Amino acid sequence: MARRARGPAAARRADGRRPGGRRPGPDPAGVRALPPAERPVQGAVHPLAVARRRDQRPPRRRLRRGTGERTRRGARAGRADPRPPGRRTPPVRALCGPAGPRADRPAGRAAQGVHRRPVRLVPRRLDGTPPRPAAHAGDRAGGRGAREDAPVSATGAVLRLTGALGDGDRGTVGGKAVGLAALLRAGAAIPDTWVVPVGAEPADADLARCAAAAPRWAVRSSATVEDGTGLSYAGMFRSELDVPAGGLAEAVAAVRASARSDRVAAYRGRLAEGHHDVGMAVLLQPFRAPERSGLWLGRGPGRGRLEWTSGSGDALVSGAVTPAWEEWTQQGRADGSEREALESGGRPVGAACLALQETLGVPADLEFALLDTGPVWLQFRPMTAELGDAAGPRAGAGGGVVHGTAASGGLVTARGLRLRDVDDPGWQPGAVLLTEQTDPDWVPLMAQAAALVTAEGGMLCHAAIVARELGVPCVTGVGAAALARLASGGPLRVDGSAGTVAML
């Protein structure tokens, strides 16, 4: 049907365009020249609108290998491009740099017979990120510079710890090894560490190769349930320090046997964790006597508490000494027991702990040693219980109030009972346990006590950490004289949140 004219505006111009319209596209078949009645309907193929033969189609342009220039399909090497210069496609290099040929580069690697190297598959960590290409942190801390992935034994009974370990490897290498691997990924310096995996039986030759690396060793536990996000098992398993090279086999056996100790059974029984099996891996680290040792516990983002003492950290974590302490925020050192902040290499250690905690991304429980070469990080685990506020001494009514460190919150009133030995037959469950200090062997009594008060220790020792996890109020560091006053046998009111013990 012929189209109806719509007035002068429908008239076409001489070039085929309607007034105000666009130029029509190409008409190779001459369809527009036909009368309207003879034009094909939409979708039909007119006999004149046939496709051109393949050899008459415009040649496709492709990239000549090694030259960066577009050529006609089928063009042979060396044949000039027949198109005029204005119609040639510029070289690909013109998109990212000066156009034109590169005189300093050959025609192409393929023309020289040079083939591309095979693609190297980059190993990835368990969290999907590529491993850090830096050397082992032990090398930065004065280690021997061995390859990170070099096993000590061909059988795999003793392996070198690397930053590629993740929480999915906990069942093989234990929680402490997983925490050390996280420290490596965060760029922290740790001792050179080898792992005896769960169930592995290292031969004498394997341990002899380790023993050749250092004269003295630290043999530490790395249980599968240790240093988790829910429970820390702080001090529950045995660690042997300053072990001679010839005593590695005995130390490894002693650490493994600690998984079946009474204190572990009492801890797991109080927290209803008895349904989990405990596998024990063992860590081997060259031992160096530190100048100072310390602990850091994060209170939250940008906050934490630092405690330290001279010499080895064994006395600190066991609560045998009352440590110096500092409180830190993002603004710097907020409070402390000493006039000056603890420093290493001209930098405050508290600031280094805070920066490492920010890198790890969680409130952190850190253990470190200060050597002559700087700080070395020995352990990392997430915080399992919140710290109470660092309450200072308060005035007591009539001098009947003893002040200490608020180690574990809670308020309880019960009769005080002083014990000098963990096997004292005079112990009565439900009493306030009074003692000079505690070690992990006291955990069965701590689980039965109404509260715990010690003469020595700080907020970060193992007794305080375990008391927070058990939910037992705890006040540490009251001093020997104050502890003697509390041992009169009368009722005591223990405020673990304020760090006070009142005699009623």
LUMBAVEX-824215 format. One record per atom (N, C-alpha, C): z, x, y. Coordinates in steps of 0.2 Angstrom, whole numbers, plus 5000, padded with zeros to 4 digits. Example, Ala and Ser with C-alpha at 12.3 -4.5 7.8 and 13.67 -1.06 7.14 Angstrom:
<fimars>
503950664972/503950624978/503950664984/503550644989/503650684995/503950645000/
</fimars>
This chain:
<fimars>
500050044994/500050005000/500050045006/499550035011/499550075017/500150065021/500350125024/500950115029/500750085035/501250045038/501150005044/501350055050/500850055055/500950095061/501550075065/501850115068/502450105072/502350115079/501750115081/501650125088/501450195090/501450215096/501150285098/501650335095/502250325094/502650375092/502450405085/502150365081/501950375074/501250425074/500950425080/500350465080/500450545079/500050575075/500150645073/499850685078/500050745079/499750795084/499250835080/498850875084/498350915081/498550955075/499150985076/499451035071/499750995065/499650935065/499950895059/500650875060/501050895065/501750875066/501750815070/502250765068/502350715072/502750735079/502750695084/503150715090/503850715088/504250765089/504950775088/505050785080/504550795076/504650805069/504650885067/504750895061/504650965059/503950975056/503751045056/503051055053/503051045046/502551005043/502550995036/502451055032/502651055026/502651115021/501851125019/501751175015/501051195013/500851135009/500151125009/499751075005/499251105001/499351144996/498851184992/498351134989/498551074987/498151034983/497750984987/497850984994/497450944999/497650874998/498250854996/498450784995/498450755002/498650785007/498750745014/498050725016/497450765014/496850745016/496550685013/496850665008/496550605004/496750535008/496350485008/496550425011/497250405008/497650365011/498250345009/498250305002/497750265001/497650224995/497550274989/497250334990/497150374984/497650424983/498150424987/498650474986/499150454980/499350504976/499750494970/500450464972/500650424968/501350394969/501850454968/502450444971/502950494971/503150504963/503150564961/503350584954/502750594950/502150574952/501550584948/501250654950/500850674945/500450744946/499750724948/499550744954/498850734956/498350784952/497750764950/497350814947/497250884951/497250874958/497150934962/497750974962/498350944961/499050984962/499251014955/498751054952/498851084946/499151154948/499551184943/499851244944/499351304943/499451354947/499051414947/499151444940/498551484939/498651524933/499151584934/499451604928/499951654929/499751714932/499151734931/498951804934/498751794942/498751724944/498651714951/499251704955/499851704951/500451684955/500651754959/501051734964/501251794968/501751844964/501651904964/502051954959/502751954962/503151954957/503951954958/504052024960/504552034964/504752094967/505452114963/505452174961/506052204957/506252274960/506852294958/507052354960/506852414956/506552464959/506352524955/506952564954/507052584947/507652614945/507652684949/508252694952/508452764955/508152774962/507752724965/507452734971/507752684976/508052634974/508252584979/507752544983/507052544980/506552514984/506252454979/506052404983/505752344979/505052364978/504752344972/504052354970/503752294967/503152294966/502852234963/502952244955/502952184952/503052184945/502452214942/502552264937/502052294933/501852354937/502052374943/501852434946/502052494943/501552544942/501652604939/502052654944/502352704941/502652754945/502152794949/502252804955/501852844959/501252794963/501152734961/500652694964/500952664971/500552674976/500752654982/500852574983/501252554987/501352474988/500852454992/500452404989/499852384993/499952334999/500652314999/500752265005/500852305011/500652275017/500752305023/501452325025/501552365029/502252395030/502752335033/502452285037/502852235039/503052185034/502752185028/502952135023/503352175018/503452235018/503852265013/504652255014/504952255008/505652245008/506052305010/506452305014/506852375016/507252395010/507352465010/507752485004/508452455004/508752454998/509352424997/509852465001/509752535002/510252575006/510352545013/509852515016/509852495023/510452445024/510652415018/511152365019/511852395020/511952465018/512552495019/512552555022/511952575025/511952645028/511252645032/511052705034/510452715037/509852705033/509352675035/508752655031/508352725030/507952725025/507452785024/507652815018/507252865016/507352895010/507852945010/508252965005/508753015005/508453075002/508353125006/508153185004/508653235000/509253215001/509753254998/509953224991/509553174989/509753144982/509053144978/509053154972/508453154967/508253084967/507653074964/507353004963/507752964960/508152984955/508652944951/508852974945/509452954943/509852984937/509452974931/509152914930/508752894924/508152944924/507752954930/507253004930/507353074927/507953094928/508153164926/508453164919/508453104916/508753104909/509553104909/509853084914/510553084915/510753014913/511153004909/511452944907/512152924910/512252864911/512952854913/513452864908/514052884911/514652894906/514852824903/515152824897/515352764894/515952744898/516052674898/516652644902/517252654899/517752684903/518452694900/518852634901/519152614895/519552554895/520252574898/520552554903/521152574906/521652534903/522152574900/522752534897/523152494902/523452444900/523852394904/524552384901/524952374906/525652364904/525652294901/526352274899/526352204896/526352154901/526452174908/526452124913/525752114916/525252154913/524552144915/524352194921/524852234923/524652284928/524452354925/524052394928/523852454926/524452504926/524552554922/525152594922/525052644928/525652664931/525652714936/525352784934/524852814937/524652874935/525052934936/525652924939/526052984941/526353014935/526553074935/526953104930/527553074928/527853094922/528453064920/529053084925/529453034926/529953044931/530453104930/530453114923/530853174921/530653234924/529953244925/529653304928/529853304935/529853254939/530153254946/530853274946/531253264941/531953274941/532053344938/531553384936/531653444934/531553454926/531153404923/531053404916/530553454914/530353454908/529953504905/529153494906/529053434908/528353414909/527953394903/528253374898/527853354892/527453284894/526953274890/526553214891/526953154889/526853104893/527153044893/527053014886/526453014883/526352974877/526353014871/526653074872/526753124866/527353104862/527253084856/527853074851/528153134849/528853134848/529153194846/528953204838/528953154835/528853154827/528153124826/527853144821/527153114819/527253054815/527853034813/528052974809/528252924814/528352934820/528552884825/529252864825/529652904821/530352894821/530752914828/530452954832/530652974838/530152974843/530152934848/529552924853/529852934860/529352954864/529452974871/529452904875/529952894879/529952834883/529452834889/529052784890/528652784895/528752714899/528352714905/528452654909/528052594906/527652604901/527252544898/527752494894/528352514893/528752464889/528952404894/528952344890/529152284894/529652244890/529852184892/530352144889/530152124882/529452124880/529252104874/529352164869/529552224871/529752274866/530452284865/530852234868/531552234867/531752244859/531452204855/531652204848/531552274845/531152314848/530952384845/531352434848/531452434855/531752494858/532452474862/532552414862/533252384865/533152374872/533752344875/533752324882/533752384887/534152434885/534252494889/533652534890/533252534885/532552574886/532152524890/532152464890/531752424894/531952424901/532552434903/532752444909/532552514912/532552564908/532352624911/531552624912/531252594908/530552584909/530352554916/530752504917/530652464924/530852514930/531352554929/531452604934/530852654935/530552674929/529952714930/529452684934/529252624932/528752584936/528952574943/529552574945/529752574952/529752634955/529652694952/529552754955/530252794955/530752774951/531352804951/531352864946/531752914948/531852974944/532352964938/532152964932/532652954926/532653024922/533153034918/533053094914/532553084908/532253144906/531753134900/532153104895/531853054892/532153004887/531652994881/532053004875/531652994869/532052934865/531652894861/531952834858/531852834851/532452824848/532452814840/532452734839/531852704838/531752634837/532252604832/532352534833/532752494828/532452504821/532852524817/532652534810/532352594808/532252644813/531852704811/532452754809/532152794804/532652844801/532352914803/532552944808/532253014810/532453064805/531953104803/532153164799/532453214802/532753264799/533053324802/532553364806/531953364804/531453404808/531253364814/531353294814/531253264821/531753274826/532353274823/532953294828/532953364830/532753404825/532653474827/532153494833/531653454833/531153464838/531453434845/531853384845/532253364851/532753414853/533153444848/533653484850/533353554853/532753564852/532453624855/532353614862/532353554865/532153544872/532753554876/533353554874/533953554878/534553574874/535053614876/535653634872/536153574872/536253534877/536753474877/536353414878/536653354875/536253294875/536753234876/536453184879/536753114880/536453074875/536853044870/536552994865/536852924867/536452884869/536652814872/536352754868/536752704868/536552644864/535952604868/535552574864/535052524867/534952474862/535452424862/535452374857/534952314860/534752274855/534252224857/534552174861/535152164861/535552114865/535852144871/535752204872/536052234878/535652234884/536052234890/535752234897/535152174898/535352114895/534952064896/535052024903/534751974904/534851934910/535451884910/535651864904/536151824903/536851864902/536851914897/537451954896/537252024896/537752064898/537652134899/537852174893/538352154889/538652194884/538952254887/539152254893/539352314896/539952354893/539852414890/540352454887/540452434880/540152384877/540252354870/540052404865/539452444866/539252484861/539352564864/539352604859/539652674860/539052714863/539252764867/538752814869/539152884869/538852934867/539052994866/538753044871/539253074875/539053124881/539153194879/538753244881/538853314881/538853334873/538353304870/538353324862/537953384861/538253434857/537853494856/537153474852/536753514852/536053504849/536153494842/536653534839/536653524831/537053464829/537353424834/537653364832/537353294833/536653304834/536253234836/536253184830/536253214824/536253164819/536853124818/537453154819/538053124819/538153074824/537953094830/538053054836/537552994836/536952994833/536552944832/536852894827/537152914822/537452874817/538052834820/538452874824/539052834827/538852784832/538252794836/538052744841/537852684837/537452694831/537252634827/537752594824/538352634822/538852594819/539252554824/539252564830/539552524835/539352454836/538752444833/538452374834/538952324829/539352354825/539752314820/540452324821/540652334828/541352344829/541652284831/542352284831/542752224832/542652204839/542552244844/542552224851/541852184852/541352204848/540752174849/540752104846/541152094840/541252034837/541651984841/542152014845/542551974849/542251944855/541851994858/541451974864/540951914862/540551924856/540051874854/540351814852/540951814849/541351754847/541551714853/541751744859/542051714865/541451674868/540851714868/540251684872/539751644867/539951634861/539551594856/538851624855/538851694855/538251734854/538151754847/538551734842/538551764835/537951744831/537551694833/536951684829/536351724830/536451774835/535851824836/536051884832/535551914829/535651984826/535652034831/535952084830/536052144834/535652204831/535052224834/534752284832/534952344836/534952404834/535152454838/534652514838/534352524844/533952584845/534452634849/534252694849/534652744851/534252794856/534452804862/534152844867/534452914867/533952964867/534153034868/533953064874/534453094878/534253124885/534653184886/534253234888/534653304890/535253294895/535753324893/536353304897/536453364902/536653344908/536853394914/537453364917/537953404918/538553384921/538353364929/538553304931/538353284938/538953304943/538753314949/539253324954/539653264956/539253204956/539653144957/539253094953/539553034951/539252984947/539452914951/539052864950/539152804954/538852744950/539052684953/538752624951/538552584957/538052544956/537852494961/537852424958/538052374962/538052304959/537752264965/537152234965/536952194970/537252124971/537352104977/537652044979/537151994980/536552014981/535951964983/535452004986/534951974989/534452014993/534752044999/534652114999/534852155004/535552165005/535952154999/536652164999/536852194993/537452234993/537652264987/538352304988/538652324983/539252364983/539152424979/539352484982/539252554979/539952574977/540052604971/540652634969/540552704966/540952754968/540752824965/541352864964/541352914960/541852964959/541553034958/541953084958/541753154956/541653164949/541253204947/541153224940/540753164936/540953164930/540553114925/540753044927/540253004925/540352934926/540752894921/540952934915/541252904910/541952874912/542252914917/542952894919/542852834924/542252824927/542152774932/542052704928/541552704923/541452644920/541952624915/542352664913/542952644909/543552624913/543552634919/544152604923/544652654923/544552714921/545152764921/545352794928/544852784933/545052804940/544852744945/545152744950/545052694956/544552734960/543952704961/543352744964/543352734972/543052774975/542852764982/542252704982/542252664988/541752614988/541452604995/540852574995/540552555001/540252485000/540152445005/539852385005/539152395010/538652375007/537952385011/537652315012/537252315018/536852255020/536152285022/535752245024/535052275026/535152305033/535652295036/535852335043/536152395042/536352415036/536652475034/537352475031/537752525031/538352525028/538852475033/539152425029/539552375033/540252395032/540552425027/541252445026/541252495020/541852525020/541952575015/542652605015/542852635009/543452665009/543552735012/542952765013/542952835016/542652835023/542752885027/542552885034/541752895034/541452935029/540752945029/540452915023/539852895024/539452875018/539252925013/539252915007/539052955002/538252975003/538153035003/537453055004/537153104998/536553104997/536253154993/535553174996/535453244997/534853265000/534753235007/535353225011/535253205018/535153135019/535153095013/535053025014/535652985010/535852925014/536352895011/536152865004/536652874999/536452844992/536452764992/536852734996/536852664997/536152634999/535852675004/535252655006/534752655001/534752714997/534352724991/534352664986/535052644985/535152594980/534852524982/534952514989/534652454992/533952454991/533552504993/532852514992/532652504985/532952534981/532752524974/532852454971/533352424973/533452354971/532952304974/532752324980/532152284983/531552294979/531452354977/530852364973/530852324966/531452324963/531452294957/531452214958/531652194963/531552124965/532052074962/532652104960/533252064958/533852094960/534452064961/535052094961/535152134955/535352204957/535252254951/535952284950/536052294944/536652334941/536352404939/536552454944/536252524943/536752574942/536652624937/537052674936/536652744938/536952794941/536652854943/537152914943/536752964943/537153034943/536853074949/537253104953/537053154958/537053224955/536453254955/536353324952/536153364959/536153434957/535953474963/535253464965/534853434961/534153414963/534053344966/534653304966/534553234969/534853184964/534753124966/534953064962/534553054956/534853044950/534453024944/534752964941/534352914940/534552844938/534552844931/535152814928/535352814921/535252744918/535252694922/535252624919/535152574924/534752524922/534652464926/534652404922/535052354924/535052284921/535152234927/534852174926/534952124931/535752104931/535952084937/536652054937/536751994933/537251994929/537451934925/537951884928/538351904933/538851864936/538951884943/539051844947/539051854955/539751894956/539651944961/540251974963/540651934968/541351934968/541751904973/541651944980/541951914985/541951944991/542452004991/542252054995/542752114995/543352095000/543852064997/544352045002/544852105003/545052115009/545552165011/546252145009/546752195010/547452175009/547652125014/548052075011/548352025015/549152035015/549452015020/550152015021/550451965015/550951995011/551251955006/551951925009/552151865006/552751835008/553351875004/553751905008/554351935006/554251995002/553652025002/553452084998/553352074991/553252014989/553151994982/552451984980/551952014984/551252004983/550952074982/550652094976/550352154975/549552144976/549252194980/548552194981/548152244977/547552224976/547152264972/546352244974/545952264969/545252244970/545052174966/544752134970/544552064967/543952074963/544152084956/543552104951/543252044948/543651994947/543351934944/543751874946/543451824949/543751764952/544051714947/544551684950/544951634947/545651634949/546051584948/546751574949/547051554943/547651584941/547951564935/548751584936/549151554933/549851564933/550151574926/550451624924/550651644917/551151694917/551451704912/551951764911/551551824910/551851884914/551551944913/551751984907/551352024904/551552064898/551152124898/551552184899/551252244899/551152284892/550552304891/550452344885/550252414887/550452454882/550252524883/549752544878/549652504873/549152524868/548852454865/548152464863/547852404861/548052374855/548452414851/548752394845/549452374845/549752364851/550452344852/550552274849/551052274845/551152204841/551552154846/551752174852/552052124856/551552084860/550952084859/550452044863/550551974861/550451934866/550451854865/549851824868/549451794865/548851764868/549051714873/548751714879/548851664884/549251694890/549451764889/549851794894/549451834899/549651854905/549351904909/549351974906/548852004905/548752064902/548852114907/549352154907/549552214912/549452274908/549052324911/548952384908/548652434913/548752504911/548552554916/547752554917/547452544911/546652544911/546452514905/545852494905/545552464898/544952504897/544752504890/544152524888/543852474884/543252474881/542952424877/543352394871/543852444869/544252414863/544752364865/544852354871/545252304874/544952234874/544352224873/543952164873/544252104869/544452124863/544752064859/545452034863/545852074866/546452054869/546152024876/545652044879/545452014886/545151944884/544851934879/544651864877/545151814876/545851844874/546351794873/546851794879/546751834884/547151834890/547051784895/547551764899/547451714904/547151754910/547351814911/547151854917/547251924915/546951974919/546952044918/547152084924/547652124924/547852164930/547852234927/547552284931/547552354929/547752394935/548052454933/548252504938/547652544941/547152554937/546652594939/545952544939/545452574941/544752544940/544552504947/543952494947/543652454953/543252394951/542852374955/542552304954/541952314949/541652374948/541052384944/541252414937/541852424936/541952454929/541852404924/541752434917/541652384912/542052334911/542752344912/543252294911/543152234916/542952254922/542852204927/542152164926/541652194923/541052164922/541152114916/541452134911/541652094905/542052034907/542552044911/543051994913/542651934917/542151954921/541751904925/541351864920/541051904915/540651864910/541051824905/541651844904/542151804900/542451744904/542451754910/542751704915/543551714915/543751774914/544451784915/544651814922/545051784926/545251814932/545451894931/545251934936/545452004935/545552034942/546152074942/546252114948/546352184946/545952234948/545952304946/546252344952/546452414950/546652464955/547252444959/547852414956/548452394960/548852454961/548752504956/549252564957/549752564951/549952624949/550452624944/551152594946/551352604952/552052584955/552052504955/551452474958/551452404958/551452374951/551052404947/551052374940/551752374937/552152424938/552852424935/553252374938/553152354945/553452294947/553252234944/552652224942/552452164939/552652154932/552852204929/553052204922/553752184921/554052144925/554752124924/554852074919/554252034917/554251984912/554251914915/554251914922/554251844925/553551814926/553551754928/552851724929/552451754935/551851754934/551451784939/550851744941/550651744947/550051704949/549551754951/548951754947/548451804948/547851764952/547651794958/547151764962/546551814961/546151804956/545551854956/545051854961/545051804965/544551794971/544751834977/545451834978/545751864983/546051934982/546051954975/546352024973/547052024974/547451974973/548151974974/548551954967/549151974966/549551954961/550251944964/550451884964/551151864967/551651854961/552251874962/552751874958/553151804960/553251764955/553551694956/554251694954/
</fimars>
